[in-house]
Amino acid sequence: MHTDFVKTAPVQALFDKAAGLDREGGNPRLKAILRDLTEAVAEVIVRHDISEDEFWSGVNYLASAGPEFGLLVPGTGLEHFMDLFLDAKDEEAGRTGGTPRTIEGPLYVAGAPLVEGEVNLTKDVDPTDTLRMYGTVRGPDGELVKDAIVHVWHADSQGWYSHFDPTKEQTPFNNRARIKLGDDATYSFHSKMPEGYAIPPNGTTDQLMQAIGRHGKRPAHVHFFIEAPGYRQLTTQINFGDDPFADDDFAFATREGLLPMPNRQGDTVTVSFDFELQKAANETDEVLSVRTRAAA
């Protein structure tokens, strides 16, 4: 059957009514989005001749996938697509420059300690190499960005994040901090080297990856939010350029400009990385996007 079936009058009337277009009230933007989304799904059903069993298998899968949506969204490329979309909108508006954005991921925890100076992120014993990372935060004209706050978080040497570690062995806010920068706009921290990780085995994300012939592994990486008055908030992460999965990240977070090559000397891994912020066009630019985040 051709997808023109979706354009027939009975089907179009059904979708209009399902989206609430035939009545007053409600959110007009939400109505329009739901209407387009429903029709797009219907066209996929017709184009691929999806059977009733396949349809309900998909519904059941989505119903069971709730706890792992934070992994499914990056794993299917949708979170990276949002970065590409926002990049394209910036280019269209003439907004260029700055450190590349990339995905946030689902493992940020609000309320990490606010600290200054040289920071030790790792509170727990972790028998692995030491990571030392430092750099400067500047604006688009090379100016030092004073009073910036650098949120930083990463996994331990087993690939687990504090507050999400199933072993429950990590101290709260292990490998997490908010670093308040001074007039020199420099940050510096040391911690125990994070390890890349894989999605939970046999979970809903793993089931999908196996079904489409993909792996669910991520390279070692460090997450950042950077905020400062008058500047656009930056969500990004660096991936270690010598990691075997640096060019094959399950979550599509690796981007040009975010793959520093670490200097490995003995049991110390050193990374120098400077950030460049864009100027904020409005107050909304200065704050985090709206999404559900853990807090402690």
C-alpha positions in Angstrom: 0.0 0.0 0.0 1.2 3.5 -0.8 1.6 6.1 1.9 -1.0 8.2 0.1 -3.5 6.2 2.2 -2.5 8.4 5.2 -3.7 11.4 3.2 -7.2 10.0 2.7 -10.1 12.0 4.2 -11.0 9.5 7.0 -7.4 9.2 8.2 -6.8 12.9 8.1 -10.1 13.5 10.0 -9.0 10.9 12.6 -5.7 12.6 13.2 -7.2 16.1 13.4 -9.7 15.0 16.0 -7.0 13.0 18.0 -4.9 16.2 18.2 -7.8 18.2 19.4 -7.9 20.4 16.3 -11.7 20.2 16.2 -12.2 22.0 19.5 -11.2 25.1 21.4 -8.8 25.2 24.2 -5.5 23.5 24.8 -2.0 24.4 23.6 -2.0 25.2 19.9 1.7 24.5 19.4 1.3 21.1 21.2 -1.7 20.3 19.0 0.3 21.0 15.8 3.3 19.0 16.9 1.1 16.0 18.0 -0.8 16.2 14.7 2.5 16.1 12.6 4.1 13.4 14.8 1.0 11.1 14.6 0.9 11.4 10.8 4.7 10.8 10.5 4.4 7.6 12.5 1.4 6.5 10.4 3.4 7.0 7.3 6.2 4.8 8.7 3.6 2.1 9.5 2.3 2.1 5.9 5.7 2.5 4.2 7.1 -0.6 6.0 3.8 -2.5 6.1 4.2 -2.9 9.9 2.1 -5.8 11.1 -0.2 -5.7 14.1 2.2 -7.9 16.0 5.1 -5.6 15.2 3.0 -2.6 16.2 2.2 -3.9 19.6 5.7 -5.2 20.1 6.9 -1.7 19.6 4.3 -0.3 22.0 5.3 -2.8 24.6 9.0 -2.0 24.1 8.4 1.7 24.6 6.4 1.0 27.7 9.2 -1.0 29.2 11.9 1.4 28.1 10.9 4.3 30.4 13.8 4.0 32.9 16.3 4.0 30.0 15.0 6.8 27.8 18.0 8.8 28.9 20.2 6.2 27.1 17.8 5.6 24.1 17.7 9.2 23.1 21.5 9.6 22.6 21.8 6.0 21.4 19.4 6.6 18.5 21.2 9.8 17.5 18.3 12.1 18.5 20.2 14.0 21.2 23.1 14.6 18.8 20.6 15.6 16.1 19.4 18.4 18.5 23.0 19.6 18.6 23.2 19.6 14.8 19.9 21.4 14.6 20.9 24.0 17.1 24.2 24.5 15.2 22.4 25.0 12.0 20.1 27.5 13.6 23.1 29.4 15.0 24.8 29.4 11.6 21.5 30.7 10.0 21.4 33.5 12.6 25.1 34.4 12.1 26.2 33.1 15.5 29.5 31.4 15.1 32.5 30.4 17.2 32.8 29.0 20.6 33.6 25.6 22.0 31.3 23.0 20.3 28.2 21.9 22.2 27.5 18.2 22.6 25.1 16.0 24.4 24.5 16.3 28.2 23.6 12.7 28.8 21.4 11.5 31.7 23.8 11.4 34.6 24.2 15.0 35.9 23.3 15.6 39.5 22.5 19.1 40.7 23.9 20.4 44.0 27.5 19.5 43.7 29.9 21.3 46.1 30.9 24.9 44.9 34.6 25.1 45.3 37.5 27.3 44.2 41.2 26.9 43.3 42.8 23.5 42.5 40.1 20.9 43.1 40.3 17.3 43.9 37.2 15.7 42.4 37.7 12.2 43.6 36.7 11.5 47.2 37.0 7.7 47.1 39.9 5.4 46.8 40.3 4.4 43.2 43.5 2.5 42.2 44.0 3.9 38.8 45.9 6.7 37.0 45.5 10.3 38.1 43.8 12.7 35.7 45.0 16.4 35.8 43.0 18.8 33.7 43.3 22.6 33.4 42.5 25.5 31.1 41.1 28.9 30.7 37.5 30.1 29.9 37.4 33.0 27.4 34.8 34.9 25.5 34.5 35.5 21.7 37.0 38.3 21.7 39.6 36.5 23.8 38.5 38.2 27.0 38.8 36.3 30.3 35.4 35.2 31.5 35.5 36.1 35.2 33.1 34.7 37.7 32.3 31.7 35.5 31.2 28.4 37.2 32.4 25.2 35.7 30.3 22.2 36.5 32.3 19.0 35.9 31.4 15.3 36.4 32.7 12.0 35.2 32.7 8.2 35.9 35.1 6.3 38.1 37.6 3.7 36.9 34.8 1.1 36.6 32.6 3.3 34.4 30.1 4.1 37.2 28.9 7.6 38.2 28.2 8.5 41.8 24.5 8.6 42.6 23.9 6.0 39.8 26.4 3.3 40.9 24.5 0.0 41.5 27.2 -1.1 43.9 26.3 1.9 46.2 30.0 2.2 47.1 30.7 5.8 46.0 30.6 8.8 48.3 27.9 11.4 47.3 29.3 13.7 44.6 32.4 11.6 44.0 33.9 12.9 40.8 31.6 15.9 40.8 32.1 19.6 41.5 31.1 23.1 40.6 34.3 25.2 40.2 34.0 29.0 40.8 36.6 30.8 38.6 38.5 33.9 39.7 39.8 36.9 37.8 42.2 34.8 35.8 39.3 32.6 34.5 41.3 29.4 34.9 40.1 26.1 36.2 42.2 23.2 37.4 41.3 19.8 38.9 42.7 16.4 39.5 40.8 13.1 39.9 41.1 9.5 39.2 41.0 8.6 35.6 37.5 7.8 34.3 36.8 4.7 32.3 34.5 4.4 29.3 31.4 2.3 29.9 28.8 0.2 28.2 25.0 0.4 28.5 23.4 -2.0 31.0 23.5 -5.5 29.6 20.2 -7.0 28.6 18.4 -3.7 29.2 16.0 -2.1 26.7 18.8 0.0 25.1 21.0 -3.0 24.8 18.2 -5.0 23.3 17.7 -2.4 20.6 21.5 -2.1 19.9 21.8 -5.8 19.5 18.8 -6.0 17.2 20.3 -3.4 14.8 23.8 -4.7 15.0 25.4 -1.9 17.1 27.4 -1.8 20.3 26.6 0.3 23.3 30.0 1.5 24.4 31.3 5.0 25.2 34.9 6.3 25.3 36.2 7.7 28.5 35.0 11.3 28.8 34.5 14.3 31.1 31.2 16.3 31.2 31.0 20.1 31.6 28.4 22.8 32.0 29.9 26.3 32.0 27.9 29.4 33.0 28.8 33.0 33.4 26.8 36.3 33.5 26.4 37.7 30.0 27.5 34.6 28.3 25.6 31.7 26.7 25.6 28.6 28.9 27.7 25.8 27.4 26.9 22.1 27.6 29.7 19.9 26.4 32.2 17.1 27.1 35.7 16.1 26.1 36.5 12.6 25.0 40.0 11.3 25.2 41.4 11.2 21.7 43.4 8.0 22.2 40.4 6.0 23.5 39.6 3.0 21.2 36.0 4.2 21.0 36.8 7.9 20.4 35.6 7.5 16.8 32.8 5.0 17.5 30.8 6.5 20.4 27.5 4.8 21.0 26.0 8.2 22.0 27.5 10.2 19.1 29.0 12.8 21.6 32.5 12.9 20.0 32.9 16.0 17.9 35.7 17.8 16.2 37.3 20.2 18.7 36.3 18.0 21.7 38.9 15.2 21.3 42.1 16.4 23.1 45.0 14.0 23.0 46.1 13.3 26.6 49.7 13.4 27.7 50.3 10.1 29.5 53.4 10.1 31.7 53.7 7.2 34.1 50.5 7.1 36.3 49.5 10.7 35.4 47.3 11.7 32.5 47.3 15.4 31.7 44.8 17.3 29.5 45.0 21.0 28.7 41.7 22.3 27.4 40.5 25.9 27.0 36.8 26.8 26.6 35.3 29.7 24.5 31.9 31.0 25.3 29.5 32.9 23.1 27.9 36.1 24.3 24.3 35.6 25.4 21.6 37.1 23.2 19.0 37.0 26.0 18.5 35.7 29.5 17.4 32.3 28.3 20.8 31.8 26.8 22.4 32.0 30.2 20.6 29.1 31.8 20.4 25.3 31.4 17.8 23.8 29.1 14.7 22.5 30.7 14.9 18.8 31.3 14.5 16.5 34.3 17.8 16.2 36.2 18.7 14.3 39.3 19.4 16.3 42.5 20.9 15.4 45.9 
